[in-house]
Amino acid sequence: MSDEEDYGFEYSEDEEDTEDVEIENKYYEAKRSVESDPDLTLKEMDAVIEMEQEQGQWGFKALKQIVKILFRRGQYDEMLKRYKEMLTYVKSAVTRNYSEKKINSILEYVSQSQELSHLEKFYEMTLEVLKEARNERLWFNTKLKLGKLWFDMKVFGRGNAKLEKVLKELHKSCQKEDGSDDLKKGTQLLEIYALEIQMHTETKNTKKTEGTL
């Protein structure tokens, strides 16, 4: 490689570094007004997303902030739309560990809501993307989190068996092809059985509690 080519390569790298710093600064500048002027924050976070030529961590972070603001305002339809956009970053734009941490954080945040239909859509969208990304660990943890949420909200039993449906799907994810339990997934199975026992105890279904044990 000639000196001129070296220079061009270094210049290109410097340009990219400068752009990254500008995007980072824009993000933190936008975040400062999240409490005092959320409308401005929404506008500036959208500007952060536009500044990234390709999907990256700052766009992902910006969308997380947008989702949280929309949730606080009760703008659930718009929140779901922007969350869906955020999930497109999971497949390749951010690392698996980073996306797991942020998705868990935002699920905890929105689980404060009593709007069952929107909560369910939120989790369904997350689970669908995780399944496509073949992130089995986070899929299981998210599904289990949904089950625990339905238990806390007492969404189970006759006429509204959301928790039972989740438990059935969790069991299926821990089975071999012949339908028997995969003992390699012992820790996950214990978590499923623990939630199942809690449900049967709550509904005073002693026969099923004994059957689970």
Backbone as CSV, one residue per row, in Angstrom:
resi,resn,N_x,N_y,N_z,CA_x,CA_y,CA_z,C_x,C_y,C_z
1,MET,0.852,-1.202,0.000,0.000,0.000,0.000,0.884,1.248,0.000
2,SER,0.594,2.211,-0.892,1.398,3.431,-0.977,1.072,4.362,0.184
3,ASP,1.944,5.408,0.340,1.721,6.411,1.388,0.391,7.123,1.192
4,GLU,0.047,7.382,-0.109,-1.209,8.078,-0.398,-2.407,7.227,0.011
5,GLU,-2.301,5.907,-0.281,-3.389,4.997,0.091,-3.517,4.907,1.605
6,ASP,-2.338,4.865,2.287,-2.326,4.852,3.756,-3.040,6.073,4.301
7,TYR,-2.716,7.211,3.713,-3.285,8.480,4.186,-4.809,8.473,4.012
8,GLY,-5.250,7.982,2.837,-6.690,7.927,2.562,-7.416,7.017,3.527
9,PHE,-6.795,5.893,3.860,-7.390,4.928,4.783,-7.519,5.536,6.177
10,GLU,-6.435,6.194,6.624,-6.449,6.819,7.952,-7.478,7.940,8.014
11,TYR,-7.581,8.706,6.919,-8.527,9.821,6.877,-9.961,9.300,6.999
12,SER,-10.220,8.199,6.296,-11.555,7.594,6.339,-11.905,7.143,7.756
13,GLU,-10.937,6.516,8.439,-11.159,6.059,9.814,-11.410,7.245,10.744
14,ASP,-10.628,8.318,10.563,-10.798,9.522,11.386,-12.181,10.121,11.200
15,GLU,-12.659,10.104,9.943,-13.992,10.631,9.645,-15.061,9.845,10.392
16,GLU,-14.933,8.522,10.367,-15.900,7.656,11.047,-15.886,7.902,12.549
17,ASP,-14.677,8.044,13.115,-14.558,8.305,14.556,-15.237,9.620,14.926
18,THR,-15.033,10.635,14.086,-15.645,11.948,14.340,-17.163,11.846,14.306
19,GLU,-17.687,11.097,13.329,-19.138,10.909,13.212,-19.690,10.209,14.446
20,ASP,-18.982,9.178,14.922,-19.416,8.444,16.114,-19.489,9.360,17.331
21,VAL,-18.484,10.207,17.481,-18.448,11.144,18.618,-19.605,12.131,18.526
22,GLU,-19.876,12.608,17.312,-20.984,13.560,17.116,-22.326,12.920,17.469
23,ILE,-22.511,11.666,17.057,-23.762,10.954,17.356,-23.891,10.720,18.856
24,GLU,-22.788,10.310,19.477,-22.787,10.082,20.930,-23.142,11.370,21.677
25,ASN,-22.516,12.473,21.285,-22.793,13.768,21.923,-24.253,14.173,21.743
26,LYS,-24.776,13.929,20.542,-26.176,14.262,20.245,-27.114,13.460,21.140
27,TYR,-26.790,12.191,21.339,-27.625,11.321,22.181,-27.682,11.844,23.616
28,TYR,-26.507,12.125,24.195,-26.474,12.572,25.596,-27.069,13.971,25.764
29,GLU,-26.929,14.772,24.728,-27.554,16.101,24.751,-29.081,15.953,24.762
30,ALA,-29.587,15.038,23.946,-31.034,14.787,23.881,-31.556,14.212,25.193
31,LYS,-30.759,13.351,25.805,-31.185,12.679,27.041,-31.325,13.661,28.206
32,ARG,-30.568,14.742,28.167,-30.590,15.718,29.269,-31.962,16.366,29.447
33,SER,-32.732,16.442,28.369,-34.028,17.131,28.442,-35.206,16.169,28.626
34,VAL,-34.908,14.895,28.941,-35.972,13.883,28.992,-37.053,14.208,30.022
35,GLU,-36.675,14.806,31.144,-37.652,15.154,32.178,-38.248,16.542,31.943
36,SER,-37.406,17.493,31.583,-37.861,18.887,31.455,-38.622,19.161,30.157
37,ASP,-38.235,18.481,29.079,-38.869,18.738,27.778,-38.879,17.456,26.940
38,PRO,-39.784,16.511,27.266,-39.807,15.231,26.542,-40.081,15.374,25.046
39,ASP,-40.837,16.410,24.650,-41.094,16.625,23.217,-39.788,16.902,22.470
40,LEU,-38.947,17.716,23.088,-37.639,18.006,22.496,-36.793,16.739,22.443
41,THR,-36.844,15.946,23.512,-36.075,14.692,23.551,-36.498,13.759,22.421
42,LEU,-37.805,13.627,22.206,-38.304,12.770,21.120,-37.757,13.235,19.771
43,LYS,-37.791,14.536,19.555,-37.306,15.110,18.297,-35.807,14.864,18.125
44,GLU,-35.050,15.088,19.201,-33.597,14.939,19.133,-33.174,13.471,19.032
45,MET,-33.918,12.577,19.668,-33.605,11.147,19.563,-33.842,10.648,18.138
46,ASP,-34.876,11.171,17.492,-35.098,10.832,16.083,-33.938,11.335,15.221
47,ALA,-33.390,12.482,15.595,-32.230,13.027,14.870,-31.014,12.118,15.037
48,VAL,-30.856,11.533,16.226,-29.756,10.582,16.484,-29.878,9.388,15.543
49,ILE,-31.101,8.868,15.416,-31.342,7.704,14.549,-30.985,8.037,13.103
50,GLU,-31.368,9.227,12.657,-31.092,9.653,11.275,-29.597,9.858,11.031
51,MET,-28.864,10.253,12.068,-27.423,10.513,11.921,-26.631,9.234,11.655
52,GLU,-27.110,8.111,12.158,-26.409,6.838,11.929,-26.707,6.346,10.518
53,GLN,-25.671,6.188,9.718,-25.877,5.718,8.348,-26.312,4.257,8.330
54,GLU,-25.841,3.497,9.290,-26.270,2.108,9.461,-26.750,1.928,10.893
55,GLN,-27.615,0.948,11.109,-28.108,0.689,12.463,-26.954,0.399,13.412
56,GLY,-26.957,1.060,14.567,-25.897,0.874,15.550,-26.403,1.122,16.955
57,GLN,-25.473,1.152,17.902,-25.870,1.220,19.311,-26.584,2.515,19.685
58,TRP,-26.231,3.636,19.022,-26.845,4.912,19.418,-28.293,4.999,18.959
59,GLY,-28.573,4.460,17.795,-29.959,4.395,17.332,-30.790,3.490,18.224
60,PHE,-30.186,2.387,18.636,-30.850,1.437,19.538,-31.173,2.112,20.872
61,LYS,-30.180,2.832,21.411,-30.378,3.543,22.680,-31.430,4.642,22.536
62,ALA,-31.388,5.348,21.413,-32.351,6.428,21.178,-33.774,5.880,21.140
63,LEU,-33.957,4.761,20.473,-35.287,4.149,20.391,-35.767,3.671,21.756
64,LYS,-34.838,3.193,22.569,-35.217,2.788,23.927,-35.774,3.984,24.704
65,GLN,-35.122,5.132,24.593,-35.591,6.344,25.275,-36.951,6.789,24.737
66,ILE,-37.128,6.687,23.428,-38.402,7.057,22.801,-39.530,6.172,23.319
67,VAL,-39.273,4.865,23.384,-40.280,3.909,23.872,-40.681,4.241,25.307
68,LYS,-39.700,4.550,26.144,-39.986,4.863,27.556,-40.829,6.133,27.700
69,ILE,-40.513,7.149,26.902,-41.286,8.398,26.956,-42.730,8.144,26.516
70,LEU,-42.902,7.419,25.418,-44.246,7.134,24.906,-45.044,6.288,25.892
71,PHE,-44.363,5.377,26.584,-45.037,4.561,27.606,-45.551,5.446,28.737
72,ARG,-44.698,6.346,29.214,-45.098,7.238,30.309,-46.292,8.113,29.923
73,ARG,-46.376,8.429,28.643,-47.477,9.276,28.171,-48.749,8.480,27.867
74,GLY,-48.644,7.165,27.899,-49.806,6.341,27.576,-50.091,6.264,26.084
75,GLN,-49.088,6.610,25.252,-49.255,6.531,23.797,-48.838,5.132,23.331
76,TYR,-49.661,4.142,23.670,-49.266,2.746,23.527,-49.119,2.284,22.076
77,ASP,-49.986,2.754,21.189,-49.888,2.327,19.790,-48.581,2.822,19.156
78,GLU,-48.261,4.085,19.406,-47.010,4.646,18.884,-45.811,3.979,19.556
79,MET,-45.949,3.672,20.844,-44.884,2.992,21.584,-44.582,1.630,20.957
80,LEU,-45.634,0.873,20.633,-45.445,-0.446,20.025,-44.775,-0.329,18.655
81,LYS,-45.155,0.702,17.915,-44.558,0.936,16.591,-43.055,1.198,16.711
82,ARG,-42.672,2.048,17.662,-41.257,2.382,17.833,-40.484,1.224,18.457
83,TYR,-41.143,0.448,19.320,-40.488,-0.727,19.913,-40.189,-1.764,18.825
84,LYS,-41.122,-1.920,17.904,-40.908,-2.843,16.783,-39.686,-2.412,15.977
85,GLU,-39.547,-1.105,15.791,-38.374,-0.557,15.096,-37.104,-0.860,15.888
86,MET,-37.175,-0.710,17.193,-36.025,-0.990,18.068,-35.595,-2.456,17.956
87,LEU,-36.567,-3.347,17.852,-36.256,-4.778,17.795,-35.535,-5.177,16.512
88,THR,-35.647,-4.366,15.455,-34.935,-4.696,14.214,-33.420,-4.608,14.400
89,TYR,-32.980,-3.919,15.454,-31.547,-3.777,15.742,-30.960,-5.042,16.380
90,VAL,-31.830,-5.900,16.920,-31.379,-7.047,17.718,-30.606,-8.065,16.881
91,LYS,-31.017,-8.248,15.632,-30.436,-9.314,14.815,-28.963,-9.091,14.476
92,SER,-28.566,-7.824,14.254,-27.180,-7.613,13.812,-26.530,-6.313,14.284
93,ALA,-27.323,-5.323,14.662,-26.750,-4.002,14.946,-26.106,-3.891,16.320
94,VAL,-26.575,-4.688,17.280,-26.005,-4.657,18.635,-25.674,-6.082,19.072
95,THR,-24.758,-6.207,20.030,-24.343,-7.537,20.475,-25.468,-8.228,21.233
96,ARG,-25.397,-9.549,21.288,-26.438,-10.332,21.959,-26.533,-9.978,23.437
97,ASN,-25.391,-9.890,24.122,-25.412,-9.578,25.559,-25.991,-8.194,25.821
98,TYR,-25.622,-7.243,24.977,-26.121,-5.870,25.147,-27.634,-5.811,24.916
99,SER,-28.095,-6.485,23.851,-29.530,-6.464,23.553,-30.328,-7.162,24.647
100,GLU,-29.778,-8.253,25.209,-30.458,-8.958,26.304,-30.655,-8.031,27.497
101,LYS,-29.589,-7.329,27.846,-29.635,-6.424,29.002,-30.679,-5.329,28.803
102,LYS,-30.691,-4.719,27.629,-31.597,-3.599,27.361,-33.046,-4.064,27.208
103,ILE,-33.246,-5.220,26.573,-34.612,-5.733,26.418,-35.190,-6.107,27.775
104,ASN,-34.389,-6.764,28.608,-34.849,-7.090,29.967,-35.227,-5.827,30.731
105,SER,-34.396,-4.806,30.581,-34.633,-3.534,31.269,-35.953,-2.903,30.835
106,ILE,-36.207,-2.898,29.539,-37.418,-2.239,29.046,-38.665,-3.067,29.337
107,LEU,-38.528,-4.396,29.359,-39.670,-5.248,29.721,-40.069,-5.023,31.175
108,GLU,-39.068,-4.880,32.035,-39.344,-4.574,33.446,-40.075,-3.235,33.548
109,TYR,-39.643,-2.296,32.736,-40.201,-0.946,32.782,-41.677,-0.942,32.370
110,VAL,-41.996,-1.593,31.244,-43.378,-1.544,30.739,-44.310,-2.485,31.490
111,SER,-43.737,-3.435,32.242,-44.576,-4.381,32.985,-45.325,-3.719,34.135
112,GLN,-45.051,-2.434,34.374,-45.812,-1.670,35.370,-47.237,-1.403,34.875
113,SER,-47.427,-1.497,33.561,-48.720,-1.155,32.968,-49.800,-2.162,33.342
114,GLN,-51.035,-1.684,33.436,-52.188,-2.552,33.666,-52.953,-2.795,32.360
115,GLU,-52.418,-2.279,31.259,-53.057,-2.452,29.949,-52.678,-3.822,29.388
116,LEU,-53.490,-4.834,29.676,-53.145,-6.213,29.315,-52.922,-6.404,27.819
117,SER,-53.786,-5.811,26.989,-53.680,-6.046,25.545,-52.362,-5.501,24.988
118,HIS,-51.965,-4.316,25.449,-50.709,-3.733,24.972,-49.496,-4.481,25.531
119,LEU,-49.595,-4.890,26.787,-48.509,-5.673,27.384,-48.300,-6.969,26.608
120,GLU,-49.401,-7.621,26.287,-49.324,-8.891,25.565,-48.677,-8.692,24.198
121,LYS,-49.072,-7.636,23.486,-48.475,-7.340,22.179,-46.980,-7.065,22.317
122,PHE,-46.619,-6.350,23.367,-45.222,-6.009,23.625,-44.381,-7.276,23.762
123,TYR,-44.864,-8.200,24.576,-44.147,-9.457,24.780,-44.163,-10.322,23.524
124,GLU,-45.297,-10.373,22.832,-45.400,-11.192,21.621,-44.398,-10.738,20.565
125,MET,-44.288,-9.418,20.378,-43.331,-8.871,19.415,-41.906,-9.258,19.788
126,THR,-41.594,-9.157,21.084,-40.249,-9.494,21.570,-39.947,-10.964,21.322
127,LEU,-40.881,-11.824,21.685,-40.684,-13.272,21.557,-40.528,-13.690,20.096
128,GLU,-41.291,-13.058,19.216,-41.209,-13.378,17.787,-39.824,-13.051,17.230
129,VAL,-39.309,-11.883,17.581,-37.985,-11.460,17.101,-36.893,-12.364,17.670
130,LEU,-37.006,-12.717,18.950,-36.002,-13.576,19.589,-36.005,-14.977,18.984
131,LYS,-37.185,-15.438,18.604,-37.285,-16.754,17.959,-36.598,-16.721,16.598
132,GLU,-36.843,-15.644,15.837,-36.205,-15.488,14.520,-34.689,-15.389,14.659
133,ALA,-34.242,-14.720,15.722,-32.801,-14.545,15.962,-32.173,-15.786,16.595
134,ARG,-32.995,-16.772,16.913,-32.567,-18.035,17.549,-31.854,-17.799,18.877
135,ASN,-32.346,-16.817,19.585,-31.799,-16.530,20.915,-32.658,-17.283,21.934
136,GLU,-32.373,-18.574,22.081,-33.222,-19.447,22.899,-33.224,-19.042,24.369
137,ARG,-32.065,-18.635,24.866,-31.970,-18.284,26.290,-32.854,-17.091,26.626
138,LEU,-32.751,-16.022,25.815,-33.555,-14.833,26.093,-35.029,-15.093,25.789
139,TRP,-35.309,-15.931,24.783,-36.704,-16.298,24.490,-37.321,-16.960,25.717
140,PHE,-36.602,-17.929,26.299,-37.126,-18.634,27.473,-37.316,-17.668,28.642
141,ASN,-36.305,-16.850,28.908,-36.384,-15.911,30.037,-37.524,-14.907,29.867
142,THR,-37.735,-14.468,28.618,-38.821,-13.518,28.338,-40.178,-14.190,28.501
143,LYS,-40.276,-15.420,28.022,-41.537,-16.177,28.151,-41.843,-16.444,29.623
144,LEU,-40.821,-16.786,30.386,-40.999,-17.030,31.821,-41.408,-15.741,32.535
145,LYS,-40.791,-14.640,32.124,-41.135,-13.326,32.703,-42.613,-13.002,32.444
146,LEU,-43.079,-13.334,31.231,-44.488,-13.118,30.894,-45.387,-13.989,31.770
147,GLY,-44.973,-15.246,31.977,-45.741,-16.143,32.843,-45.851,-15.603,34.263
148,LYS,-44.741,-15.109,34.788,-44.741,-14.551,36.150,-45.603,-13.295,36.230
149,LEU,-45.604,-12.531,35.140,-46.435,-11.328,35.083,-47.914,-11.708,35.119
150,TRP,-48.290,-12.713,34.324,-49.682,-13.180,34.328,-50.065,-13.731,35.702
151,PHE,-49.129,-14.382,36.377,-49.428,-14.894,37.723,-49.679,-13.736,38.692
152,ASP,-48.789,-12.748,38.667,-48.933,-11.596,39.567,-50.237,-10.845,39.317
153,MET,-50.656,-10.837,38.038,-51.893,-10.128,37.681,-53.113,-11.054,37.757
154,LYS,-52.849,-12.305,38.181,-53.898,-13.328,38.339,-54.674,-13.568,37.038
155,VAL,-53.925,-13.630,35.937,-54.543,-13.906,34.637,-54.393,-15.399,34.349
156,PHE,-55.173,-16.193,35.077,-55.153,-17.645,34.879,-56.460,-18.219,35.407
157,GLY,-56.661,-19.504,35.142,-57.895,-20.151,35.605,-58.997,-20.076,34.562
158,ARG,-60.155,-20.539,34.942,-61.290,-20.647,34.033,-61.629,-19.302,33.377
159,GLY,-61.741,-19.332,32.052,-62.165,-18.136,31.320,-61.040,-17.204,30.895
160,ASN,-59.860,-17.365,31.451,-58.751,-16.467,31.073,-57.417,-17.160,31.332
161,ALA,-57.155,-18.205,30.570,-56.027,-19.096,30.859,-54.733,-18.674,30.158
162,LYS,-54.343,-17.410,30.293,-53.119,-16.931,29.646,-51.872,-17.591,30.241
163,LEU,-51.845,-17.731,31.564,-50.682,-18.337,32.215,-50.544,-19.800,31.814
164,GLU,-51.671,-20.519,31.755,-51.622,-21.931,31.366,-51.019,-22.094,29.964
165,LYS,-51.375,-21.186,29.064,-50.847,-21.234,27.695,-49.328,-21.027,27.692
166,VAL,-48.868,-20.067,28.494,-47.426,-19.794,28.592,-46.690,-21.010,29.142
167,LEU,-47.230,-21.616,30.192,-46.602,-22.796,30.803,-46.500,-23.948,29.806
168,LYS,-47.540,-24.130,29.018,-47.543,-25.192,28.007,-46.420,-24.971,26.991
169,GLU,-46.251,-23.719,26.548,-45.208,-23.393,25.566,-43.809,-23.519,26.176
170,LEU,-43.683,-23.163,27.457,-42.397,-23.309,28.145,-42.022,-24.780,28.278
171,HIS,-42.998,-25.605,28.647,-42.748,-27.051,28.753,-42.280,-27.608,27.408
172,LYS,-42.962,-27.194,26.339,-42.635,-27.691,25.001,-41.201,-27.336,24.616
173,SER,-40.745,-26.161,25.042,-39.381,-25.717,24.708,-38.314,-26.524,25.443
174,CYS,-38.727,-27.270,26.468,-37.779,-28.064,27.266,-37.982,-29.567,27.066
175,GLN,-38.592,-29.926,25.942,-38.841,-31.342,25.662,-37.988,-31.842,24.502
176,LYS,-37.720,-33.143,24.531,-37.051,-33.791,23.405,-38.091,-34.058,22.314
177,GLU,-37.633,-34.601,21.195,-38.546,-34.886,20.083,-39.606,-35.914,20.459
178,ASP,-39.278,-36.822,21.405,-40.249,-37.848,21.804,-41.242,-37.343,22.858
179,GLY,-41.131,-36.074,23.234,-42.080,-35.492,24.185,-41.662,-35.596,25.638
180,SER,-40.530,-36.253,25.905,-40.053,-36.367,27.290,-39.234,-35.130,27.664
181,ASP,-39.117,-34.871,28.971,-38.344,-33.714,29.439,-36.867,-33.862,29.084
182,ASP,-36.274,-32.789,28.598,-34.842,-32.752,28.313,-34.118,-32.397,29.612
183,LEU,-33.511,-33.397,30.234,-32.889,-33.197,31.546,-31.678,-32.270,31.496
184,LYS,-31.173,-32.014,30.287,-30.081,-31.044,30.149,-30.578,-29.630,30.474
185,LYS,-31.890,-29.467,30.413,-32.504,-28.164,30.721,-33.144,-28.194,32.108
186,GLY,-32.465,-28.865,33.030,-32.994,-29.058,34.380,-33.324,-27.773,35.115
187,THR,-32.445,-26.783,35.012,-32.682,-25.504,35.706,-33.934,-24.824,35.172
188,GLN,-34.095,-24.835,33.855,-35.282,-24.229,33.244,-36.547,-24.980,33.650
189,LEU,-36.466,-26.309,33.679,-37.624,-27.118,34.078,-38.045,-26.812,35.511
190,LEU,-37.070,-26.637,36.388,-37.383,-26.310,37.787,-38.125,-24.982,37.887
191,GLU,-37.711,-24.015,37.065,-38.380,-22.707,37.075,-39.822,-22.828,36.583
192,ILE,-40.026,-23.665,35.567,-41.388,-23.883,35.047,-42.260,-24.545,36.106
193,TYR,-41.729,-25.609,36.724,-42.509,-26.332,37.743,-42.821,-25.441,38.939
194,ALA,-41.879,-24.587,39.314,-42.105,-23.679,40.454,-43.279,-22.741,40.171
195,LEU,-43.325,-22.209,38.949,-44.419,-21.311,38.576,-45.741,-22.074,38.492
196,GLU,-45.664,-23.292,37.983,-46.862,-24.130,37.858,-47.448,-24.451,39.238
197,ILE,-46.579,-24.780,40.181,-47.023,-25.086,41.553,-47.659,-23.852,42.190
198,GLN,-47.058,-22.688,41.965,-47.634,-21.439,42.492,-49.054,-21.237,41.975
199,MET,-49.246,-21.501,40.680,-50.567,-21.321,40.078,-51.578,-22.292,40.680
200,HIS,-51.192,-23.575,40.799,-52.113,-24.579,41.349,-52.423,-24.300,42.815
201,THR,-51.428,-23.806,43.545,-51.647,-23.456,44.960,-52.636,-22.296,45.068
202,GLU,-52.465,-21.313,44.184,-53.348,-20.135,44.192,-54.791,-20.522,43.867
203,THR,-54.952,-21.496,42.954,-56.301,-21.924,42.560,-56.813,-23.065,43.442
204,LYS,-55.995,-23.414,44.459,-56.345,-24.488,45.414,-56.620,-25.816,44.704
205,ASN,-55.843,-26.052,43.655,-55.963,-27.300,42.899,-54.903,-28.277,43.420
206,THR,-55.198,-28.915,44.558,-54.214,-29.775,45.233,-53.828,-30.994,44.400
207,LYS,-54.773,-31.528,43.634,-54.476,-32.716,42.816,-53.394,-32.404,41.784
208,LYS,-53.536,-31.258,41.128,-52.544,-30.886,40.113,-51.217,-30.501,40.756
209,THR,-51.272,-29.915,41.958,-50.038,-29.584,42.682,-49.261,-30.850,42.977
210,GLU,-49.967,-31.872,43.473,-49.324,-33.158,43.776,-48.803,-33.812,42.506
211,GLY,-49.559,-33.669,41.396,-49.136,-34.249,40.123,-47.871,-33.607,39.598
212,THR,-47.742,-32.306,39.814,-46.540,-31.584,39.379,-45.332,-32.038,40.174
213,LEU,-45.542,-32.208,41.496,-44.451,-32.661,42.359,-44.074,-34.100,42.048
